[in-house]
Amino acid sequence: MIIREAKKEDARQIAAFQLEMAMETENLQLNKDTVELGVNHVFNDRTKGTYYVAEKNGQVIASLLTTFEWSDWRNGTVLWIQSVFVLPASRGGGVYKKMYQHIQQLVEKNSKLKGIRLYVDQNNTRAQQVYQKLGMTAEHYQLFEWLKN
């Protein structure tokens, strides 16, 4: 398995993952065209973020998106991990762990990057356990949001 930065050719698969994740985690049917446009915007505008994929035997089996948060407290950028999806048949085999370690190494090598954050649904205890095993904590903040319908 290799972890690599996604290429524009991966956009359709990443969008499909996002559609599947929304249905799986929130029973939400997203608009395919909107999701595909959203994914492509990331590839067309690097300030929006960077996708990474896990590839095994030439097949993309997982993806995640990193976005950027400026931290004045740390005078640097914190990467947010978002839109994590691993194909069901590949879960439990350390795919996300390898992806997380890849992102963690990027942060450790770059003095301008100060850390990693992510958010997780309160009911997704399986994901929370994975994140805790990787050394992440949920001690400091609680997420509040307002989103347009």
N, CA, C and O atoms as a GROMACS GRO file, in nm:
protein
  596
    1MET      N    1   0.085  -0.118   0.000
    1MET     CA    2   0.000   0.000   0.000
    1MET      C    3   0.089   0.124   0.000
    1MET      O    4   0.189   0.131   0.071
    2ILE      N    5   0.050   0.221  -0.081
    2ILE     CA    6   0.121   0.348  -0.082
    2ILE      C    7   0.024   0.460  -0.046
    2ILE      O    8  -0.095   0.454  -0.077
    3ILE      N    9   0.078   0.560   0.020
    3ILE     CA   10   0.002   0.682   0.050
    3ILE      C   11   0.064   0.790  -0.037
    3ILE      O   12   0.185   0.809  -0.038
    4ARG      N   13  -0.020   0.861  -0.109
    4ARG     CA   14   0.032   0.965  -0.197
    4ARG      C   15  -0.066   1.082  -0.205
    4ARG      O   16  -0.184   1.069  -0.171
    5GLU      N   17  -0.014   1.195  -0.248
    5GLU     CA   18  -0.101   1.307  -0.276
    5GLU      C   19  -0.188   1.269  -0.395
    5GLU      O   20  -0.140   1.211  -0.493
    6ALA      N   21  -0.315   1.301  -0.386
    6ALA     CA   22  -0.408   1.266  -0.493
    6ALA      C   23  -0.380   1.349  -0.618
    6ALA      O   24  -0.328   1.461  -0.611
    7LYS      N   25  -0.415   1.292  -0.731
    7LYS     CA   26  -0.404   1.359  -0.860
    7LYS      C   27  -0.544   1.392  -0.909
    7LYS      O   28  -0.643   1.335  -0.863
    8LYS      N   29  -0.551   1.484  -1.001
    8LYS     CA   30  -0.681   1.524  -1.056
    8LYS      C   31  -0.758   1.402  -1.109
    8LYS      O   32  -0.881   1.400  -1.104
    9GLU      N   33  -0.686   1.303  -1.160
    9GLU     CA   34  -0.753   1.182  -1.211
    9GLU      C   35  -0.825   1.104  -1.100
    9GLU      O   36  -0.910   1.021  -1.128
   10ASP      N   37  -0.791   1.131  -0.974
   10ASP     CA   38  -0.855   1.064  -0.861
   10ASP      C   39  -0.985   1.131  -0.819
   10ASP      O   40  -1.056   1.079  -0.734
   11ALA      N   41  -1.016   1.246  -0.877
   11ALA     CA   42  -1.129   1.328  -0.830
   11ALA      C   43  -1.261   1.251  -0.833
   11ALA      O   44  -1.339   1.260  -0.738
   12ARG      N   45  -1.288   1.178  -0.939
   12ARG     CA   46  -1.416   1.107  -0.951
   12ARG      C   47  -1.429   1.002  -0.840
   12ARG      O   48  -1.537   0.987  -0.781
   13GLN      N   49  -1.320   0.929  -0.810
   13GLN     CA   50  -1.324   0.828  -0.704
   13GLN      C   51  -1.342   0.894  -0.568
   13GLN      O   52  -1.418   0.844  -0.484
   14ILE      N   53  -1.274   1.005  -0.545
   14ILE     CA   54  -1.287   1.076  -0.418
   14ILE      C   55  -1.431   1.124  -0.400
   14ILE      O   56  -1.487   1.112  -0.291
   15ALA      N   57  -1.490   1.178  -0.505
   15ALA     CA   58  -1.630   1.223  -0.496
   15ALA      C   59  -1.722   1.105  -0.466
   15ALA      O   60  -1.815   1.118  -0.385
   16ALA      N   61  -1.697   0.992  -0.529
   16ALA     CA   62  -1.778   0.873  -0.501
   16ALA      C   63  -1.765   0.831  -0.354
   16ALA      O   64  -1.863   0.793  -0.291
   17PHE      N   65  -1.643   0.839  -0.301
   17PHE     CA   66  -1.623   0.809  -0.159
   17PHE      C   67  -1.706   0.903  -0.072
   17PHE      O   68  -1.766   0.859   0.027
   18GLN      N   69  -1.709   1.030  -0.107
   18GLN     CA   70  -1.782   1.127  -0.026
   18GLN      C   71  -1.932   1.101  -0.028
   18GLN      O   72  -2.000   1.113   0.074
   19LEU      N   73  -1.983   1.064  -0.144
   19LEU     CA   74  -2.125   1.030  -0.154
   19LEU      C   75  -2.157   0.908  -0.067
   19LEU      O   76  -2.258   0.904   0.003
   20GLU      N   77  -2.069   0.809  -0.072
   20GLU     CA   78  -2.088   0.688   0.008
   20GLU      C   79  -2.078   0.717   0.157
   20GLU      O   80  -2.156   0.666   0.237
   21MET      N   81  -1.980   0.801   0.195
   21MET     CA   82  -1.963   0.834   0.336
   21MET      C   83  -2.085   0.907   0.392
   21MET      O   84  -2.130   0.876   0.502
   22ALA      N   85  -2.138   1.002   0.318
   22ALA     CA   86  -2.255   1.078   0.366
   22ALA      C   87  -2.374   0.985   0.390
   22ALA      O   88  -2.448   1.000   0.487
   23MET      N   89  -2.392   0.890   0.299
   23MET     CA   90  -2.502   0.796   0.315
   23MET      C   91  -2.477   0.703   0.434
   23MET      O   92  -2.567   0.676   0.513
   24GLU      N   93  -2.355   0.656   0.446
   24GLU     CA   94  -2.320   0.563   0.554
   24GLU      C   95  -2.326   0.627   0.692
   24GLU      O   96  -2.379   0.568   0.786
   25THR      N   97  -2.272   0.747   0.705
   25THR     CA   98  -2.259   0.808   0.837
   25THR      C   99  -2.379   0.892   0.880
   25THR      O  100  -2.409   0.901   0.999
   26GLU      N  101  -2.448   0.952   0.782
   26GLU     CA  102  -2.558   1.042   0.818
   26GLU      C  103  -2.688   1.011   0.745
   26GLU      O  104  -2.785   1.085   0.755
   27ASN      N  105  -2.688   0.900   0.670
   27ASN     CA  106  -2.804   0.865   0.589
   27ASN      C  107  -2.848   0.984   0.503
   27ASN      O  108  -2.967   1.015   0.492
   28LEU      N  109  -2.750   1.048   0.443
   28LEU     CA  110  -2.771   1.171   0.368
   28LEU      C  111  -2.735   1.149   0.221
   28LEU      O  112  -2.623   1.110   0.188
   29GLN      N  113  -2.831   1.173   0.134
   29GLN     CA  114  -2.810   1.162  -0.011
   29GLN      C  115  -2.762   1.297  -0.063
   29GLN      O  116  -2.842   1.390  -0.079
   30LEU      N  117  -2.631   1.308  -0.090
   30LEU     CA  118  -2.576   1.433  -0.141
   30LEU      C  119  -2.598   1.443  -0.291
   30LEU      O  120  -2.617   1.342  -0.359
   31ASN      N  121  -2.595   1.565  -0.342
   31ASN     CA  122  -2.607   1.588  -0.485
   31ASN      C  123  -2.473   1.556  -0.551
   31ASN      O  124  -2.372   1.620  -0.522
   32LYS      N  125  -2.472   1.458  -0.640
   32LYS     CA  126  -2.350   1.410  -0.704
   32LYS      C  127  -2.277   1.523  -0.777
   32LYS      O  128  -2.155   1.536  -0.764
   33ASP      N  129  -2.349   1.604  -0.852
   33ASP     CA  130  -2.285   1.713  -0.927
   33ASP      C  131  -2.219   1.813  -0.833
   33ASP      O  132  -2.109   1.861  -0.860
   34THR      N  133  -2.286   1.845  -0.722
   34THR     CA  134  -2.230   1.940  -0.626
   34THR      C  135  -2.102   1.885  -0.563
   34THR      O  136  -2.003   1.957  -0.550
   35VAL      N  137  -2.104   1.758  -0.525
   35VAL     CA  138  -1.987   1.697  -0.463
   35VAL      C  139  -1.871   1.691  -0.563
   35VAL      O  140  -1.757   1.722  -0.528
   36GLU      N  141  -1.899   1.653  -0.687
   36GLU     CA  142  -1.793   1.648  -0.787
   36GLU      C  143  -1.732   1.786  -0.810
   36GLU      O  144  -1.610   1.798  -0.822
   37LEU      N  145  -1.817   1.890  -0.815
   37LEU     CA  146  -1.765   2.026  -0.829
   37LEU      C  147  -1.680   2.064  -0.708
   37LEU      O  148  -1.574   2.125  -0.722
   38GLY      N  149  -1.728   2.028  -0.588
   38GLY     CA  150  -1.654   2.060  -0.466
   38GLY      C  151  -1.518   1.994  -0.462
   38GLY      O  152  -1.418   2.057  -0.425
   39VAL      N  153  -1.512   1.868  -0.500
   39VAL     CA  154  -1.384   1.797  -0.502
   39VAL      C  155  -1.291   1.860  -0.606
   39VAL      O  156  -1.173   1.882  -0.579
   40ASN      N  157  -1.344   1.890  -0.723
   40ASN     CA  158  -1.261   1.949  -0.829
   40ASN      C  159  -1.210   2.088  -0.792
   40ASN      O  160  -1.102   2.128  -0.835
   41HIS      N  161  -1.287   2.163  -0.714
   41HIS     CA  162  -1.239   2.294  -0.670
   41HIS      C  163  -1.110   2.282  -0.589
   41HIS      O  164  -1.024   2.370  -0.597
   42VAL      N  165  -1.096   2.177  -0.513
   42VAL     CA  166  -0.973   2.157  -0.435
   42VAL      C  167  -0.854   2.138  -0.530
   42VAL      O  168  -0.747   2.194  -0.507
   43PHE      N  169  -0.874   2.060  -0.634
   43PHE     CA  170  -0.765   2.039  -0.729
   43PHE      C  171  -0.733   2.166  -0.809
   43PHE      O  172  -0.619   2.186  -0.849
   44ASN      N  173  -0.833   2.250  -0.831
   44ASN     CA  174  -0.813   2.372  -0.909
   44ASN      C  175  -0.764   2.490  -0.826
   44ASN      O  176  -0.716   2.589  -0.882
   45ASP      N  177  -0.774   2.481  -0.694
   45ASP     CA  178  -0.734   2.591  -0.606
   45ASP      C  179  -0.665   2.532  -0.483
   45ASP      O  180  -0.732   2.492  -0.388
   46ARG      N  181  -0.533   2.527  -0.486
   46ARG     CA  182  -0.454   2.464  -0.379
   46ARG      C  183  -0.473   2.531  -0.242
   46ARG      O  184  -0.439   2.471  -0.140
   47THR      N  185  -0.526   2.652  -0.238
   47THR     CA  186  -0.549   2.716  -0.108
   47THR      C  187  -0.666   2.652  -0.034
   47THR      O  188  -0.684   2.675   0.085
   48LYS      N  189  -0.745   2.572  -0.104
   48LYS     CA  190  -0.860   2.507  -0.040
   48LYS      C  191  -0.819   2.382   0.036
   48LYS      O  192  -0.887   2.344   0.132
   49GLY      N  193  -0.711   2.318  -0.004
   49GLY     CA  194  -0.667   2.197   0.066
   49GLY      C  195  -0.594   2.103  -0.026
   49GLY      O  196  -0.562   2.136  -0.141
   50THR      N  197  -0.567   1.983   0.027
   50THR     CA  198  -0.495   1.880  -0.047
   50THR      C  199  -0.557   1.745  -0.015
   50THR      O  200  -0.577   1.711   0.102
   51TYR      N  201  -0.587   1.668  -0.118
   51TYR     CA  202  -0.634   1.532  -0.099
   51TYR      C  203  -0.515   1.436  -0.098
   51TYR      O  204  -0.415   1.457  -0.166
   52TYR      N  205  -0.528   1.331  -0.018
   52TYR     CA  206  -0.433   1.220  -0.015
   52TYR      C  207  -0.512   1.092  -0.032
   52TYR      O  208  -0.628   1.083   0.011
   53VAL      N  209  -0.450   0.994  -0.095
   53VAL     CA  210  -0.516   0.865  -0.115
   53VAL      C  211  -0.424   0.752  -0.070
   53VAL      O  212  -0.301   0.764  -0.068
   54ALA      N  213  -0.488   0.641  -0.035
   54ALA     CA  214  -0.417   0.515  -0.012
   54ALA      C  215  -0.447   0.429  -0.134
   54ALA      O  216  -0.562   0.416  -0.176
   55GLU      N  217  -0.343   0.372  -0.189
   55GLU     CA  218  -0.356   0.290  -0.309
   55GLU      C  219  -0.296   0.153  -0.282
   55GLU      O  220  -0.185   0.141  -0.230
   56LYS      N  221  -0.370   0.050  -0.320
   56LYS     CA  222  -0.323  -0.086  -0.302
   56LYS      C  223  -0.349  -0.163  -0.431
   56LYS      O  224  -0.462  -0.165  -0.481
   57ASN      N  225  -0.245  -0.224  -0.484
   57ASN     CA  226  -0.256  -0.299  -0.610
   57ASN      C  227  -0.318  -0.214  -0.720
   57ASN      O  228  -0.397  -0.263  -0.800
   58GLY      N  229  -0.280  -0.086  -0.724
   58GLY     CA  230  -0.328   0.003  -0.828
   58GLY      C  231  -0.467   0.058  -0.809
   58GLY      O  232  -0.516   0.133  -0.894
   59GLN      N  233  -0.532   0.022  -0.698
   59GLN     CA  234  -0.669   0.069  -0.671
   59GLN      C  235  -0.668   0.166  -0.554
   59GLN      O  236  -0.605   0.140  -0.451
   60VAL      N  237  -0.737   0.279  -0.569
   60VAL     CA  238  -0.753   0.374  -0.458
   60VAL      C  239  -0.854   0.316  -0.362
   60VAL      O  240  -0.969   0.290  -0.398
   61ILE      N  241  -0.810   0.294  -0.237
   61ILE     CA  242  -0.897   0.231  -0.137
   61ILE      C  243  -0.938   0.326  -0.025
   61ILE      O  244  -1.021   0.291   0.059
   62ALA      N  245  -0.880   0.447  -0.023
   62ALA     CA  246  -0.913   0.543   0.082
   62ALA      C  247  -0.870   0.682   0.040
   62ALA      O  248  -0.782   0.698  -0.045
   63SER      N  249  -0.933   0.781   0.101
   63SER     CA  250  -0.892   0.919   0.076
   63SER      C  251  -0.919   1.003   0.199
   63SER      O  252  -1.000   0.969   0.285
   64LEU      N  253  -0.849   1.114   0.204
   64LEU     CA  254  -0.876   1.217   0.305
   64LEU      C  255  -0.835   1.352   0.248
   64LEU      O  256  -0.759   1.360   0.151
   65LEU      N  257  -0.886   1.456   0.308
   65LEU     CA  258  -0.858   1.593   0.267
   65LEU      C  259  -0.794   1.665   0.384
   65LEU      O  260  -0.839   1.653   0.497
   66THR      N  261  -0.688   1.740   0.356
   66THR     CA  262  -0.635   1.831   0.458
   66THR      C  263  -0.667   1.973   0.417
   66THR      O  264  -0.652   2.011   0.300
   67THR      N  265  -0.711   2.052   0.514
   67THR     CA  266  -0.734   2.194   0.493
   67THR      C  267  -0.652   2.270   0.597
   67THR      O  268  -0.591   2.211   0.685
   68PHE      N  269  -0.652   2.401   0.585
   68PHE     CA  270  -0.558   2.482   0.661
   68PHE      C  271  -0.628   2.576   0.759
   68PHE      O  272  -0.729   2.639   0.725
   69GLU      N  273  -0.575   2.584   0.879
   69GLU     CA  274  -0.620   2.681   0.979
   69GLU      C  275  -0.499   2.760   1.026
   69GLU      O  276  -0.401   2.702   1.073
   70TRP      N  277  -0.506   2.891   1.015
   70TRP     CA  278  -0.398   2.974   1.066
   70TRP      C  279  -0.412   2.985   1.218
   70TRP      O  280  -0.520   3.012   1.268
   71SER      N  281  -0.303   2.963   1.290
   71SER     CA  282  -0.301   2.976   1.435
   71SER      C  283  -0.211   3.091   1.474
   71SER      O  284  -0.088   3.082   1.462
   72ASP      N  285  -0.272   3.200   1.521
   72ASP     CA  286  -0.190   3.311   1.568
   72ASP      C  287  -0.117   3.273   1.697
   72ASP      O  288  -0.008   3.324   1.723
   73TRP      N  289  -0.174   3.185   1.776
   73TRP     CA  290  -0.109   3.140   1.899
   73TRP      C  291   0.022   3.068   1.870
   73TRP      O  292   0.117   3.077   1.948
   74ARG      N  293   0.027   2.998   1.759
   74ARG     CA  294   0.146   2.918   1.725
   74ARG      C  295   0.226   2.978   1.610
   74ARG      O  296   0.331   2.925   1.572
   75ASN      N  297   0.175   3.088   1.554
   75ASN     CA  298   0.238   3.152   1.438
   75ASN      C  299   0.266   3.049   1.329
   75ASN      O  300   0.377   3.041   1.275
   76GLY      N  301   0.164   2.973   1.298
   76GLY     CA  302   0.179   2.871   1.196
   76GLY      C  303   0.045   2.811   1.158
   76GLY      O  304  -0.060   2.854   1.206
   77THR      N  305   0.051   2.712   1.074
   77THR     CA  306  -0.068   2.648   1.020
   77THR      C  307  -0.094   2.514   1.086
   77THR      O  308  -0.002   2.434   1.105
   78VAL      N  309  -0.219   2.490   1.120
   78VAL     CA  310  -0.265   2.361   1.170
   78VAL      C  311  -0.340   2.295   1.055
   78VAL      O  312  -0.427   2.357   0.994
   79LEU      N  313  -0.308   2.170   1.026
   79LEU     CA  314  -0.380   2.096   0.924
   79LEU      C  315  -0.504   2.032   0.985
   79LEU      O  316  -0.497   1.970   1.091
   80TRP      N  317  -0.615   2.046   0.919
   80TRP     CA  318  -0.738   1.976   0.955
   80TRP      C  319  -0.753   1.858   0.862
   80TRP      O  320  -0.741   1.872   0.740
   81ILE      N  321  -0.779   1.741   0.917
   81ILE     CA  322  -0.810   1.623   0.838
   81ILE      C  323  -0.962   1.617   0.826
   81ILE      O  324  -1.034   1.623   0.926
   82GLN      N  325  -1.009   1.606   0.703
   82GLN     CA  326  -1.152   1.603   0.675
   82GLN      C  327  -1.181   1.495   0.572
   82GLN      O  328  -1.090   1.440   0.509
   83SER      N  329  -1.308   1.465   0.556
   83SER     CA  330  -1.356   1.379   0.447
   83SER      C  331  -1.281   1.246   0.439
   83SER      O  332  -1.244   1.201   0.331
   84VAL      N  333  -1.261   1.183   0.554
   84VAL     CA  334  -1.191   1.054   0.559
   84VAL      C  335  -1.286   0.944   0.514
   84VAL      O  336  -1.398   0.933   0.563
   85PHE      N  337  -1.239   0.862   0.421
   85PHE     CA  338  -1.317   0.745   0.380
   85PHE      C  339  -1.223   0.631   0.344
   85PHE      O  340  -1.127   0.649   0.269
   86VAL      N  341  -1.252   0.515   0.399
   86VAL     CA  342  -1.181   0.392   0.366
   86VAL      C  343  -1.286   0.292   0.318
   86VAL      O  344  -1.388   0.272   0.383
   87LEU      N  345  -1.260   0.229   0.204
   87LEU     CA  346  -1.353   0.130   0.154
   87LEU      C  347  -1.381   0.025   0.263
   87LEU      O  348  -1.289  -0.019   0.331
   88PRO      N  349  -1.507  -0.013   0.279
   88PRO     CA  350  -1.542  -0.108   0.386
   88PRO      C  351  -1.456  -0.234   0.387
   88PRO      O  352  -1.418  -0.281   0.495
   89ALA      N  353  -1.424  -0.289   0.271
   89ALA     CA  354  -1.343  -0.412   0.265
   89ALA      C  355  -1.200  -0.391   0.313
   89ALA      O  356  -1.130  -0.488   0.343
   90SER      N  357  -1.156  -0.265   0.321
   90SER     CA  358  -1.018  -0.236   0.362
   90SER      C  359  -1.008  -0.185   0.505
   90SER      O  360  -0.899  -0.156   0.553
   91ARG      N  361  -1.121  -0.174   0.573
   91ARG     CA  362  -1.119  -0.123   0.710
   91ARG      C  363  -1.063  -0.225   0.807
   91ARG      O  364  -1.075  -0.346   0.786
   92GLY      N  365  -1.001  -0.175   0.912
   92GLY     CA  366  -0.945  -0.263   1.014
   92GLY      C  367  -0.805  -0.312   0.982
   92GLY      O  368  -0.747  -0.388   1.059
   93GLY      N  369  -0.751  -0.270   0.870
   93GLY     CA  370  -0.619  -0.316   0.829
   93GLY      C  371  -0.511  -0.210   0.841
   93GLY      O  372  -0.402  -0.227   0.786
   94GLY      N  373  -0.539  -0.101   0.911
   94GLY     CA  374  -0.437   0.002   0.933
   94GLY      C  375  -0.425   0.104   0.821
   94GLY      O  376  -0.326   0.177   0.816
   95VAL      N  377  -0.522   0.111   0.732
   95VAL     CA  378  -0.515   0.205   0.621
   95VAL      C  379  -0.514   0.348   0.673
   95VAL      O  380  -0.427   0.427   0.637
   96TYR      N  381  -0.612   0.383   0.758
   96TYR     CA  382  -0.615   0.520   0.809
   96TYR      C  383  -0.489   0.550   0.890
   96TYR      O  384  -0.436   0.661   0.882
   97LYS      N  385  -0.443   0.455   0.968
   97LYS     CA  386  -0.322   0.474   1.048
   97LYS      C  387  -0.206   0.516   0.959
   97LYS      O  388  -0.133   0.610   0.992
   98LYS      N  389  -0.188   0.448   0.847
   98LYS     CA  390  -0.078   0.484   0.755
   98LYS      C  391  -0.100   0.622   0.695
   98LYS      O  392  -0.005   0.698   0.677
   99MET      N  393  -0.224   0.655   0.665
   99MET     CA  394  -0.252   0.788   0.609
   99MET      C  395  -0.223   0.896   0.713
   99MET      O  396  -0.164   0.999   0.682
  100TYR      N  397  -0.267   0.871   0.836
  100TYR     CA  398  -0.243   0.967   0.944
  100TYR      C  399  -0.093   0.986   0.967
  100TYR      O  400  -0.046   1.098   0.982
  101GLN      N  401  -0.019   0.876   0.970
  101GLN     CA  402   0.125   0.885   0.990
  101GLN      C  403   0.192   0.963   0.878
  101GLN      O  404   0.290   1.034   0.902
  102HIS      N  405   0.142   0.950   0.756
  102HIS     CA  406   0.194   1.026   0.643
  102HIS      C  407   0.175   1.176   0.667
  102HIS      O  408   0.266   1.256   0.648
  103ILE      N  409   0.055   1.213   0.709
  103ILE     CA  410   0.026   1.355   0.736
  103ILE      C  411   0.110   1.403   0.855
  103ILE      O  412   0.164   1.514   0.852
  104GLN      N  413   0.120   1.322   0.957
  104GLN     CA  414   0.199   1.358   1.075
  104GLN      C  415   0.345   1.382   1.036
  104GLN      O  416   0.407   1.476   1.087
  105GLN      N  417   0.401   1.300   0.949
  105GLN     CA  418   0.539   1.320   0.903
  105GLN      C  419   0.553   1.451   0.826
  105GLN      O  420   0.654   1.520   0.839
  106LEU      N  421   0.453   1.485   0.745
  106LEU     CA  422   0.457   1.613   0.673
  106LEU      C  423   0.463   1.730   0.771
  106LEU      O  424   0.538   1.825   0.751
  107VAL      N  425   0.384   1.721   0.878
  107VAL     CA  426   0.382   1.827   0.979
  107VAL      C  427   0.515   1.833   1.052
  107VAL      O  428   0.569   1.942   1.074
  108GLU      N  429   0.568   1.718   1.090
  108GLU     CA  430   0.693   1.716   1.165
  108GLU      C  431   0.811   1.771   1.084
  108GLU      O  432   0.902   1.830   1.140
  109LYS      N  433   0.809   1.752   0.952
  109LYS     CA  434   0.919   1.797   0.867
  109LYS      C  435   0.911   1.945   0.830
  109LYS      O  436   1.010   2.002   0.783
  110ASN      N  437   0.796   2.008   0.849
  110ASN     CA  438   0.774   2.145   0.806
  110ASN      C  439   0.754   2.236   0.926
  110ASN      O  440   0.653   2.225   0.995
  111SER      N  441   0.847   2.326   0.952
  111SER     CA  442   0.840   2.412   1.071
  111SER      C  443   0.721   2.508   1.067
  111SER      O  444   0.684   2.562   1.171
  112LYS      N  445   0.662   2.529   0.952
  112LYS     CA  446   0.546   2.619   0.941
  112LYS      C  447   0.416   2.548   0.979
  112LYS      O  448   0.314   2.613   1.005
  113LEU      N  449   0.420   2.415   0.983
  113LEU     CA  450   0.303   2.337   1.023
  113LEU      C  451   0.314   2.304   1.170
  113LEU      O  452   0.419   2.258   1.216
  114LYS      N  453   0.206   2.327   1.246
  114LYS     CA  454   0.213   2.318   1.392
  114LYS      C  455   0.134   2.204   1.453
  114LYS      O  456   0.147   2.177   1.572
  115GLY      N  457   0.052   2.135   1.374
  115GLY     CA  458  -0.025   2.026   1.432
  115GLY      C  459  -0.134   1.978   1.339
  115GLY      O  460  -0.146   2.023   1.225
  116ILE      N  461  -0.215   1.886   1.392
  116ILE     CA  462  -0.324   1.824   1.317
  116ILE      C  463  -0.449   1.827   1.403
  116ILE      O  464  -0.445   1.802   1.524
  117ARG      N  465  -0.561   1.859   1.339
  117ARG     CA  466  -0.691   1.854   1.406
  117ARG      C  467  -0.789   1.782   1.315
  117ARG      O  468  -0.770   1.775   1.193
  118LEU      N  469  -0.894   1.730   1.374
  118LEU     CA  470  -1.006   1.677   1.298
  118LEU      C  471  -1.129   1.680   1.386
  118LEU      O  472  -1.120   1.695   1.507
  119TYR      N  473  -1.243   1.667   1.323
  119TYR     CA  474  -1.365   1.654   1.400
  119TYR      C  475  -1.429   1.521   1.364
  119TYR      O  476  -1.408   1.467   1.256
  120VAL      N  477  -1.507   1.470   1.457
  120VAL     CA  478  -1.571   1.339   1.439
  120VAL      C  479  -1.711   1.346   1.499
  120VAL      O  480  -1.732   1.411   1.602
  121ASP      N  481  -1.804   1.280   1.436
  121ASP     CA  482  -1.940   1.274   1.488
  121ASP      C  483  -1.937   1.212   1.627
  121ASP      O  484  -1.866   1.115   1.651
  122GLN      N  485  -2.015   1.268   1.718
  122GLN     CA  486  -2.018   1.221   1.856
  122GLN      C  487  -2.058   1.074   1.867
  122GLN      O  488  -2.020   1.006   1.963
  123ASN      N  489  -2.133   1.025   1.770
  123ASN     CA  490  -2.180   0.886   1.774
  123ASN      C  491  -2.085   0.788   1.706
  123ASN      O  492  -2.106   0.667   1.711
  124ASN      N  493  -1.981   0.839   1.644
  124ASN     CA  494  -1.888   0.753   1.571
  124ASN      C  495  -1.776   0.707   1.665
  124ASN      O  496  -1.662   0.752   1.656
  125THR      N  497  -1.812   0.618   1.755
  125THR     CA  498  -1.718   0.574   1.858
  125THR      C  499  -1.603   0.493   1.798
  125THR      O  500  -1.491   0.496   1.851
  126ARG      N  501  -1.628   0.420   1.690
  126ARG     CA  502  -1.521   0.342   1.626
  126ARG      C  503  -1.410   0.434   1.578
  126ARG      O  504  -1.292   0.409   1.602
  127ALA      N  505  -1.447   0.542   1.510
  127ALA     CA  506  -1.346   0.638   1.462
  127ALA      C  507  -1.276   0.704   1.580
  127ALA      O  508  -1.155   0.723   1.576
  128GLN      N  509  -1.350   0.739   1.683
  128GLN     CA  510  -1.289   0.802   1.800
  128GLN      C  511  -1.183   0.712   1.863
  128GLN      O  512  -1.078   0.760   1.905
  129GLN      N  513  -1.210   0.583   1.869
  129GLN     CA  514  -1.113   0.489   1.924
  129GLN      C  515  -0.987   0.484   1.838
  129GLN      O  516  -0.876   0.478   1.891
  130VAL      N  517  -1.004   0.487   1.707
  130VAL     CA  518  -0.889   0.488   1.616
  130VAL      C  519  -0.804   0.612   1.642
  130VAL      O  520  -0.682   0.603   1.656
  131TYR      N  521  -0.868   0.728   1.649
  131TYR     CA  522  -0.794   0.854   1.668
  131TYR      C  523  -0.721   0.855   1.802
  131TYR      O  524  -0.608   0.903   1.811
  132GLN      N  525  -0.785   0.802   1.906
  132GLN     CA  526  -0.720   0.797   2.037
  132GLN      C  527  -0.600   0.704   2.036
  132GLN      O  528  -0.498   0.734   2.097
  133LYS      N  529  -0.610   0.591   1.967
  133LYS     CA  530  -0.497   0.497   1.957
  133LYS      C  531  -0.377   0.561   1.888
  133LYS      O  532  -0.262   0.522   1.912
  134LEU      N  533  -0.404   0.659   1.801
  134LEU     CA  534  -0.296   0.727   1.729
  134LEU      C  535  -0.239   0.844   1.809
  134LEU      O  536  -0.152   0.915   1.760
  135GLY      N  537  -0.289   0.865   1.931
  135GLY     CA  538  -0.235   0.969   2.018
  135GLY      C  539  -0.308   1.101   2.013
  135GLY      O  540  -0.263   1.199   2.073
  136MET      N  541  -0.419   1.107   1.941
  136MET     CA  542  -0.496   1.231   1.937
  136MET      C  543  -0.584   1.238   2.062
  136MET      O  544  -0.622   1.136   2.119
  137THR      N  545  -0.614   1.360   2.104
  137THR     CA  546  -0.698   1.380   2.222
  137THR      C  547  -0.819   1.466   2.188
  137THR      O  548  -0.818   1.540   2.090
  138ALA      N  549  -0.921   1.454   2.269
  138ALA     CA  550  -1.043   1.534   2.252
  138ALA      C  551  -1.064   1.622   2.375
  138ALA      O  552  -1.178   1.651   2.413
  139GLU      N  553  -0.956   1.662   2.437
  139GLU     CA  554  -0.964   1.731   2.565
  139GLU      C  555  -0.995   1.880   2.558
  139GLU      O  556  -1.054   1.935   2.650
  140HIS      N  557  -0.955   1.947   2.449
  140HIS     CA  558  -0.951   2.092   2.452
  140HIS      C  559  -1.075   2.164   2.403
  140HIS      O  560  -1.116   2.264   2.462
  141TYR      N  561  -1.134   2.116   2.298
  141TYR     CA  562  -1.238   2.195   2.232
  141TYR      C  563  -1.361   2.113   2.202
  141TYR      O  564  -1.356   1.991   2.189
  142GLN      N  565  -1.471   2.182   2.193
  142GLN     CA  566  -1.594   2.123   2.145
  142GLN      C  567  -1.634   2.204   2.022
  142GLN      O  568  -1.625   2.327   2.023
  143LEU      N  569  -1.677   2.138   1.918
  143LEU     CA  570  -1.709   2.204   1.793
  143LEU      C  571  -1.853   2.256   1.796
  143LEU      O  572  -1.945   2.183   1.833
  144PHE      N  573  -1.870   2.382   1.755
  144PHE     CA  574  -2.001   2.440   1.733
  144PHE      C  575  -2.006   2.482   1.587
  144PHE      O  576  -1.904   2.523   1.531
  145GLU      N  577  -2.122   2.473   1.526
  145GLU     CA  578  -2.129   2.513   1.386
  145GLU      C  579  -2.266   2.570   1.353
  145GLU      O  580  -2.365   2.545   1.422
  146TRP      N  581  -2.269   2.644   1.246
  146TRP     CA  582  -2.391   2.691   1.183
  146TRP      C  583  -2.368   2.676   1.035
  146TRP      O  584  -2.270   2.728   0.981
  147LEU      N  585  -2.456   2.605   0.968
  147LEU     CA  586  -2.443   2.581   0.824
  147LEU      C  587  -2.573   2.618   0.753
  147LEU      O  588  -2.682   2.593   0.804
  148LYS      N  589  -2.561   2.678   0.638
  148LYS     CA  590  -2.680   2.706   0.557
  148LYS      C  591  -2.738   2.576   0.506
  148LYS      O  592  -2.665   2.481   0.479
  149ASN      N  593  -2.867   2.573   0.493
  149ASN     CA  594  -2.932   2.453   0.434
  149ASN      C  595  -2.921   2.456   0.285
  149ASN      O  596  -2.969   2.365   0.218
   0.00000   0.00000   0.00000
